[in-house]
Amino acid sequence: MHRVALLPAAIRSGPVAIDCGAVIVKQRALLLVRLPQSRSFTLPGGQPLRGEDHQHCLQRLIEPTLGVQTGRCRPFGLFYSGAPGMREHHIYHLGIIGIPDVSAGIAEIAWVTHRHPPCHVSVSALLRDCVMALLYQQELIN
């Protein structure tokens, strides 16, 4: 599992927000989603409920919003970001059964690669520089 930190020069103190994200790869492209209130694409997932493990969090959030069944879930990496406030991003390889589709809570989906992301797809620095770079390095996406 990979650990990467993207933190500001001054380390912030205070509570840490936890996010769970799913790396879903088909035909060497990564699935990204855009929420209605956002201009940027991100990994499917979200925040776990109190006491909920990461796998159940991903299953709870992804199955209804993408209309797929979740399959095997394996750790990919733990990433940190610091703006605005400290966040832990627990990222998992997630297998799915079915074809993802836009439904309630998702404005748009996109299949992207590291070398040829569509220019209209805006992603965070953490996703572009760490997650997608590692997927490309591991030859999982083009």
C-alpha positions as CSV (number, residue, x, y, z in Angstrom):
1,M,0.0,0.0,0.0
2,H,1.2,3.5,-0.8
3,R,1.4,6.4,1.5
4,V,1.8,9.9,0.0
5,A,1.4,13.2,1.7
6,L,0.5,16.5,0.0
7,L,0.6,18.9,2.9
8,P,1.0,22.6,3.1
9,A,4.3,24.0,4.5
10,A,2.7,24.6,7.9
11,I,1.2,21.4,9.2
12,R,-2.4,22.0,10.4
13,S,-3.6,20.8,13.7
14,G,-7.2,19.8,14.5
15,P,-9.6,17.1,13.5
16,V,-8.8,14.9,10.5
17,A,-11.6,14.2,8.0
18,I,-11.6,10.7,6.5
19,D,-12.6,9.9,2.9
20,C,-12.9,6.6,1.2
21,G,-12.3,6.4,-2.6
22,A,-12.6,3.6,-5.1
23,V,-10.2,3.0,-8.0
24,I,-12.3,1.4,-10.6
25,V,-10.4,0.5,-13.8
26,K,-11.9,-0.9,-17.0
27,Q,-10.0,-1.3,-20.3
28,R,-7.0,0.6,-18.8
29,A,-9.1,3.7,-18.0
30,L,-10.1,5.1,-14.5
31,L,-13.7,5.9,-13.6
32,L,-14.2,9.4,-12.2
33,V,-17.4,11.1,-11.1
34,R,-18.5,14.7,-10.8
35,L,-21.0,15.6,-8.1
36,P,-23.7,18.2,-9.0
37,Q,-22.2,20.9,-6.7
38,S,-18.6,20.5,-8.0
39,R,-16.7,21.4,-11.2
40,S,-14.0,18.8,-10.6
41,F,-14.1,15.1,-11.1
42,T,-13.1,12.7,-8.2
43,L,-13.0,9.0,-7.3
44,P,-16.4,7.5,-6.4
45,G,-16.8,7.2,-2.6
46,G,-17.2,9.5,0.3
47,Q,-17.1,9.7,4.1
48,P,-17.7,6.7,6.3
49,L,-20.4,6.8,8.9
50,R,-19.3,6.5,12.5
51,G,-18.2,2.9,13.2
52,E,-18.5,1.9,9.5
53,D,-15.5,0.2,7.9
54,H,-14.2,1.4,4.6
55,Q,-15.4,-1.5,2.5
56,H,-19.0,-1.1,3.7
57,C,-18.7,2.7,3.1
58,L,-17.8,2.2,-0.5
59,Q,-20.5,-0.4,-1.0
60,R,-23.1,1.9,0.6
61,L,-22.1,4.9,-1.5
62,I,-21.2,3.3,-4.9
63,E,-23.9,0.7,-5.5
64,P,-26.9,3.0,-5.5
65,T,-25.2,6.0,-7.2
66,L,-23.6,4.1,-10.0
67,G,-26.1,1.3,-10.3
68,V,-23.5,-1.5,-10.0
69,Q,-22.7,-4.3,-7.6
70,T,-19.3,-4.0,-5.8
71,G,-16.9,-6.8,-5.9
72,R,-13.4,-7.4,-4.5
73,C,-12.0,-4.6,-2.5
74,R,-8.2,-4.3,-2.0
75,P,-6.2,-1.4,-0.4
76,F,-4.4,0.8,-2.9
77,G,-3.0,3.6,-0.8
78,L,-3.4,6.1,2.0
79,F,-3.0,9.7,0.9
80,Y,-3.0,12.9,2.9
81,S,-4.0,16.4,1.9
82,G,-4.1,19.6,3.9
83,A,-6.4,22.1,2.3
84,P,-8.9,23.1,3.7
85,G,-8.0,21.2,6.9
86,M,-6.3,17.8,7.2
87,R,-7.8,14.9,5.3
88,E,-7.0,11.2,5.0
89,H,-7.9,9.6,1.7
90,H,-8.2,5.8,2.0
91,I,-8.1,4.5,-1.6
92,Y,-9.1,1.0,-2.6
93,H,-9.1,-1.0,-5.8
94,L,-12.7,-2.0,-6.2
95,G,-14.1,-4.5,-8.6
96,I,-17.6,-3.9,-9.9
97,I,-20.3,-5.9,-11.7
98,G,-22.4,-4.0,-14.2
99,I,-22.0,-0.8,-16.2
100,P,-21.7,2.4,-14.2
101,D,-24.4,4.9,-15.0
102,V,-25.3,8.4,-13.8
103,S,-28.0,8.4,-11.2
104,A,-29.1,10.3,-8.1
105,G,-26.2,12.2,-6.6
106,I,-23.9,12.0,-9.6
107,A,-23.9,14.7,-12.3
108,E,-21.5,13.1,-14.7
109,I,-19.0,10.1,-15.1
110,A,-15.8,10.0,-17.1
111,W,-13.3,7.3,-18.0
112,V,-9.9,8.8,-18.1
113,T,-6.3,7.8,-18.6
114,H,-3.1,9.4,-17.2
115,R,-1.6,10.2,-20.6
116,H,-4.8,11.4,-22.3
117,P,-7.2,12.8,-19.8
118,P,-10.0,14.7,-21.6
119,C,-9.1,18.4,-21.3
120,H,-12.5,19.3,-20.0
121,V,-12.1,17.0,-17.0
122,S,-10.8,18.9,-14.0
123,V,-9.3,16.8,-11.1
124,S,-7.5,17.5,-7.9
125,A,-3.8,17.6,-7.6
126,L,-3.8,14.6,-5.3
127,L,-5.8,12.6,-7.8
128,R,-3.8,13.7,-10.8
129,D,-0.3,13.7,-9.3
130,C,-0.5,10.8,-6.9
131,V,-3.3,8.3,-7.6
132,M,-3.4,8.5,-11.4
133,A,0.4,8.6,-11.5
134,L,0.7,5.4,-9.5
135,L,-1.9,3.7,-11.5
136,Y,0.0,4.6,-14.7
137,Q,3.3,3.5,-13.1
138,Q,1.8,0.2,-12.2
139,E,0.5,-0.1,-15.8
140,L,-3.1,-0.3,-14.7
141,I,-4.2,2.7,-16.8
142,N,-2.8,4.1,-20.1
